[in-house]
Amino acid sequence: MPAMLLVGTKKGAFIYRSDDSRKKWEVSEPIMPGWTVANMSVDRRREEPRLYAAASHWAWGPSAARSDDGGKTWEQRSPGLAFAADSGLTIQAVWHVTPGHPSQPGVVWAGTQPAGLFRSEDWGETWMPVKAINEHPYRAAWGGAGTQDPVGSSLHSIEIDPRDGQHMYVSISTGGTYVSRDGGNTWNICSHRAVATTPAAKAFLAEIEEKFPSEPLPPGVDPASADEFHKLVMDRKNPERLWGQAHIGVFRTDNGAGSWQDVTEGLPSFHGFPIAVSQRPPDSVYVVPLEFEANNFRVCPGQFTVYRSRDAGCSWQALTDGLPGPHDYQSVYREGLSTDGLDPEGVYVGTSNGQVFASIDGGDHWERLPGTLPPVLSVTATGW
């Protein structure tokens, strides 16, 4: 069965389409050239699938763009996509757009920077702010240690329980992860139980806490934003299980964020951004660890490597066959890993150097797809 990749970059979007074997690929011409596209998704609840793009432009502003013709043309106007007039906040960028639950036709969700959640009830034609999270009591703490400025925060992950459209999670950069069980009317922080256990992460946290010993943050919220997930994903095979790639490790919960387990041991670094989960057996999770140093190098140190676990994070395997190295220094951004759910399942990764790699055997072997794109921000894989 063929696959399709929706690829967002710093200078526009691209769509890859494969043949039935997923060995031959074609890439589209640039889509929305000049726009920064942080995330893309496909809404199959409609008779004709609709594509969404979390897009932003330095001159034209933010957009939850949509296309009904496979990406050939786009509507970029997003009426109502704005914070309340008295909030003092202005959307700088759209980070994530995702379709709502199948039981809620027309509902679409968007996350922004500064961190905000927005809901559409007409397939993304118009938008309204979700007050309960946008005006959350913890908002004053968003933005990171040593600041009360929320502009640096972003709502980058939205996960909806496939069993219940009222049950959902959002994750906020430098702000924590929150759960709602009533469709977004109320939200509770659920990531502060993610406690780092690796020696390197503990040392990093101790250093940060020494710098900010008495931050006036809410109880249970770490002054180093230790509960900051760079990416949150739900295992749709088992929605009680969620994975978080945090600033200080990889974490897993098996009870709907009631508790978290640090599963970083076995990885070369506690730091990274993307995380992806298999949609079919064998159960797998994928990450790309980055070198973490005070100089902010934050790249794969010479050999580009995807790590896979098939035992819920108890052990990790380095996957490099077909990936560039040695002397290859690049990164993967938070949306840059994806699985397609096909049989056998494909895994895809896009890099900061504009390369896209595909594996159709669970990551054992990789092949580079055609083209060198602008820096890749997101990869969304789907069957046609």
Stockholm file with secondary structure:
# STOCKHOLM 1.0

chainA/1-384         MPAMLLVGTKKGAFIYRSDDSRKKWEVSEPIMPGWTVANMSVDRRREEPRLYAAASHWAWGPSAARSDDGGKTWEQRSPGLAFAADSGLTIQAVWHVTPGHPSQPGVVWAGTQPAGLFRSEDWGETWMPVKAINEHPYRAAWGGAGTQDPVGSSLHSIEIDPRDGQHMYVSISTGGTYVSRDGGNTWNICSHRAVATTPAAKAFLAEIEEKFPSEPLPPGVDPASADEFHKLVMDRKNPERLWGQAHIGVFRTDNGAGSWQDVTEGLPSFHGFPIAVSQRPPDSVYVVPLEFEANNFRVCPGQFTVYRSRDAGCSWQALTDGLPGPHDYQSVYREGLSTDGLDPEGVYVGTSNGQVFASIDGGDHWERLPGTLPPVLSVTATGW
#=GR chainA/1-384 SS CCEEEEEEETTEEEEEEECTTSSSEEECCCBSTTCEEEEEEEETTSSSCEEEEEEEETTTEEEEEEESSTTSSCBCCCTTCSCCGGGCCCCCEEEEEEECCTTSTTCEEEEEETTEEEEESSTTSSCEECHHHHTCGGGGGTTCTTCCCGGGCEEEEEEECTTCTTCEEEEEETTEEEEESSTTSCCEECCTTCCCCSHHHHHHHHHHHHHSTTCCCCTTCCTTCTTCEEEEEECTTSTTCEEEEETTEEEEESSTTSSCEECCTTSSCSCEEEEEECSSSSCCEEEEECCCCTTCCCSCCBSCCEEEESSTTSSCEEECTTSCCSSBCCCCCTBCEEECCCSSCCEEEECTTSCEEEESSTTSSCEECSCCCSCEEEEEEEEC
#=GC SS_cons         CCEEEEEEETTEEEEEEECTTSSSEEECCCBSTTCEEEEEEEETTSSSCEEEEEEEETTTEEEEEEESSTTSSCBCCCTTCSCCGGGCCCCCEEEEEEECCTTSTTCEEEEEETTEEEEESSTTSSCEECHHHHTCGGGGGTTCTTCCCGGGCEEEEEEECTTCTTCEEEEEETTEEEEESSTTSCCEECCTTCCCCSHHHHHHHHHHHHHSTTCCCCTTCCTTCTTCEEEEEECTTSTTCEEEEETTEEEEESSTTSSCEECCTTSSCSCEEEEEECSSSSCCEEEEECCCCTTCCCSCCBSCCEEEESSTTSSCEEECTTSCCSSBCCCCCTBCEEECCCSSCCEEEECTTSCEEEESSTTSSCEECSCCCSCEEEEEEEEC
//
